Amino acid sequence: MTTNKLTKALPILIMVLFLCAVIIPAAAYSAGNYTWYNKTATIKFESSFPTSYQASFLSAANKWSNAGSNFRFATPANQLNVSVYMTYYGTNNSTLPWLAQAQAMNFERQNNRWYINDSDVRYNTYYANNFTTSHSQSLQNGYFNVERLALHELGHALGLEHSNVLNAIMKTPYKYLSFLSQDDINGVKNLYGTKSKSMTSGITPIPEEEKQINEPIFKVHQCYAEVSDQELAQKADLVIRGTVKGELPAHWVSFDKAEPVVKKENSISIGNNQIVHDVVISVDDVYKGKLSENEIYIRQIGGTLDGITMVCDDQTEYSEGESVILYLFGSDVDQKTGRTFRYVHPQGELKIVDEKTAVNGFDQEIDTEKMLSIVQESL
Ligand SMILES: [Zn+2]
């Protein structure tokens, strides 16, 4: 290239680089609060997880193992690291629950730092007939790919949060993609370092001292499918307008085969339990369904109990006094409190902004008049 051409090309090159910097944020992936001490996690399939799904699940694990970082998922062994279940606790009549979950179960302290050493990945049995190992059955036909779900949940298990990059596996809600994006790869390299030192990847691993966590936080990731506005309206048992009154104290709930919560100096295990709390909503109007109570309870994950903090970022944060329109799916009675609580799907959690506008749990702007007319049509 001559000097003249270079002079002409340079401003364009600078502009392209500038645009790239604007369009592709440096760290669109989001690193969580933990890593695995040995940079390895062993996958164990629980008996509830269908044998026919295992190959697809392991294919997803291999994609993370071969992403060029120092992290590896090891193949099945008796060791319990990442336990894979088909499970659903609570109600069976909830019509739009979460698709899959990843939850931190156990932390250990090594060299004065806390690391995760047990994580659960759960597929919801509610969708048992919708899970497929085939790559040709599509989301449009109501199918969710086992490998695709595994890619996403294993990303959480190894320490990643949700990404805001469109084609990232770690972007939510569920969208059919079968490969890790560059953003996902950058994320795992950031957590565990790049495998080959000869390659210049441009990824700077998080320094060890910054990975340190003073007190482990048990993260739960709850992943949902996006549905049409019509399906949302049809499947909801109740659609109400209400005002947020507050939050009830947190308590523990157990999955099958739950073990006690054990907190020791160098290990904390929550033994297949979850911390939940209920949000109290006073009902102002009912658009669909019949309701005799003037107050309802929305079940959410998270809280602090027995010195243990559990957090779920994939749910709507409610503030006292807020006006909301809620699509409710199923109900259940809490074993300890005897209270009836209900489930919501993020798409059906509408925070009212003004007369005509609301924002749902996927951060999408919603035309409330249009949404409520779809509810009317579904009656
Ligand atoms: Zn997720």
Boltz pocket constraint, residues with backbone or C-beta under 6 A from the ligand:
constraints:
  - pocket:
      binder: B
      contacts: [[A, 152], [A, 156], [A, 162], [A, 170], [A, 172], [A, 221], [A, 222], [A, 223]]
      max_distance: 6.0
